[in-house]
Amino acid sequence: MKQANIVRNTKETQIDLTLTVLDKNSKGIFSGTTGIGFMDHMMCALCVHGHFEINLKMSGDLEVDDHHSIEDLGIVLGMAFKKALGDRRGICRFGTSYVPMDDSLSRCVLDISGRPYLVYNVKYDYQLIGELESAIIREFFYAFAMNSGITLHIENFYGENDHHKAESVFKAFGRALC
């Protein structure tokens, strides 16, 4: 079992995250909160579909907006994945997943190469999904890629509901990682 704990404190955020990579027969679990309901929902989807356990203690300057919190969460999660993978022996380097969510279809293709990169082709129609700024979702994945050393290609082919688009993206991401 691969596990990592990362603690990161800045002027804007305080994050303590423990990541456990579970076997494919285990159900993923997210415990804690980002302080943003929709992002908690996305973290649950990521954990369930990626077979991860994430325990999160987090606070941030949400009175300003969600940018620092979500970007820093991506940084810490990326750092945790990099640490948990260690020397990367015994892992499958490439992952691909297509996930539908009602009207939406998304794909995530990744390479655990040590060379971080992000291609993110997802268009949202509205500025907010719940209380989450839709533009910050890309920043989350960028921060994850840069701090994990993983190349990510994420694309939403179509969809009318922004909630469904984001959910299919996070589920595809989780499934590509497992």
C-alpha positions in Angstrom: 0.0 0.0 0.0 1.4 3.4 -1.0 0.8 6.3 1.4 1.9 9.9 1.9 1.2 12.8 4.2 1.8 16.4 3.2 1.4 19.4 5.4 1.5 22.8 3.7 0.9 26.1 5.5 0.8 29.5 3.6 -0.6 32.9 4.4 -3.8 31.8 2.5 -4.2 28.1 3.3 -3.5 25.5 5.9 -3.6 21.9 4.5 -2.8 18.5 6.0 -3.5 15.8 3.5 -3.0 12.0 3.8 -3.3 10.0 0.6 -3.5 6.2 0.6 -3.5 4.4 -2.7 -5.8 1.4 -2.2 -6.1 -1.8 -4.2 -8.7 -2.0 -7.0 -11.0 -4.1 -4.8 -11.3 -1.4 -2.1 -13.7 1.4 -2.1 -12.2 4.9 -2.1 -13.1 7.3 0.7 -12.8 11.1 1.1 -13.0 12.5 4.6 -12.7 16.1 5.6 -13.7 19.2 3.7 -12.3 21.8 1.3 -14.9 24.3 2.6 -16.5 24.2 -0.8 -19.4 21.7 -1.2 -19.0 21.1 -4.9 -15.2 20.5 -4.6 -15.9 18.0 -1.8 -18.3 16.2 -4.2 -15.5 16.1 -6.8 -13.0 14.8 -4.3 -15.4 12.1 -3.3 -15.8 11.1 -7.0 -12.0 11.1 -7.5 -11.5 8.9 -4.5 -14.2 6.4 -5.3 -13.2 6.0 -9.0 -9.5 6.1 -8.3 -9.5 3.8 -5.3 -7.9 6.4 -3.0 -8.4 7.3 0.6 -7.9 11.0 1.2 -8.0 12.4 4.7 -8.0 16.2 4.5 -7.8 18.9 7.1 -8.0 22.2 5.3 -8.8 25.9 5.9 -8.3 28.8 3.5 -9.2 32.3 2.7 -12.6 31.5 1.2 -13.9 34.9 2.3 -11.6 36.2 -0.6 -12.5 33.5 -3.1 -11.8 29.8 -3.8 -8.6 30.3 -5.9 -5.9 29.9 -3.2 -7.7 26.9 -1.6 -8.3 24.9 -4.7 -4.9 25.7 -6.3 -3.1 24.8 -3.1 -5.2 21.6 -2.8 -3.9 20.6 -6.3 -0.3 21.4 -5.2 -0.6 19.3 -2.0 -2.4 16.4 -3.7 0.3 16.4 -6.5 3.0 16.4 -3.9 1.3 13.5 -2.1 1.0 11.4 -5.2 4.7 12.0 -6.1 5.7 11.0 -2.6 3.4 7.9 -2.5 4.7 6.7 -5.8 8.3 6.8 -4.6 10.6 5.3 -7.1 7.6 4.4 -9.3 8.5 0.7 -9.4 5.5 -1.6 -10.0 3.2 1.0 -11.4 1.5 1.2 -14.8 3.0 4.3 -16.4 0.1 5.2 -18.7 -3.6 5.5 -17.9 -6.6 6.3 -20.1 -10.3 6.6 -19.1 -13.5 7.8 -20.8 -16.3 8.5 -18.4 -19.9 9.6 -19.3 -22.0 11.5 -16.9 -25.5 11.7 -18.2 -25.2 14.3 -21.1 -21.4 14.7 -20.8 -18.5 12.6 -21.9 -14.9 13.3 -20.8 -11.5 11.6 -21.3 -8.3 11.7 -19.2 -5.1 10.3 -20.6 -2.0 10.4 -18.4 1.7 9.5 -18.3 3.4 9.1 -14.9 6.7 10.1 -16.6 8.2 12.6 -14.2 7.6 15.3 -16.8 4.7 17.5 -15.7 2.4 18.9 -18.4 -1.3 19.7 -18.7 -3.6 19.9 -21.7 -7.0 20.9 -20.5 -9.8 21.2 -23.1 -13.0 21.8 -21.0 -15.4 24.6 -21.6 -17.9 25.6 -18.9 -20.9 27.7 -19.7 -21.2 29.3 -16.3 -18.8 31.0 -13.9 -20.0 29.0 -10.9 -20.8 25.3 -10.3 -22.4 25.5 -6.9 -20.0 27.8 -5.0 -16.9 26.6 -7.0 -15.6 29.0 -9.7 -15.4 26.8 -12.8 -12.2 28.4 -14.1 -10.3 27.2 -11.0 -10.8 23.6 -11.9 -8.1 23.9 -14.6 -5.8 25.5 -12.0 -6.4 22.5 -9.7 -5.3 20.1 -12.4 -2.3 22.3 -13.4 -1.1 22.4 -9.8 -1.5 18.7 -9.5 0.4 18.0 -12.8 3.3 20.3 -11.9 3.7 18.9 -8.4 3.2 15.2 -9.2 5.4 15.1 -12.3 2.5 13.6 -14.3 1.5 14.5 -17.8 -2.3 15.0 -18.0 -4.5 15.4 -21.1 -8.1 16.1 -20.0 -10.9 16.7 -22.5 -14.6 17.1 -22.3 -16.1 16.2 -25.7 -19.6 17.4 -25.0 -22.2 18.1 -22.4 -24.8 20.7 -21.5 -24.7 20.6 -17.8 -21.5 22.1 -16.2 -22.0 19.9 -13.1 -22.0 16.8 -15.3 -19.0 18.0 -17.3 -16.9 18.6 -14.1 -18.0 15.3 -12.6 -17.1 13.3 -15.7 -13.7 15.0 -15.7 -12.9 14.1 -12.1 -14.2 10.5 -12.5 -12.1 10.0 -15.7 -9.1 11.5 -13.9 -9.5 9.1 -11.0 -10.0 6.0 -13.2 -7.0 6.9 -15.4 -4.8 7.1 -12.2 -5.9 3.7 -10.8 
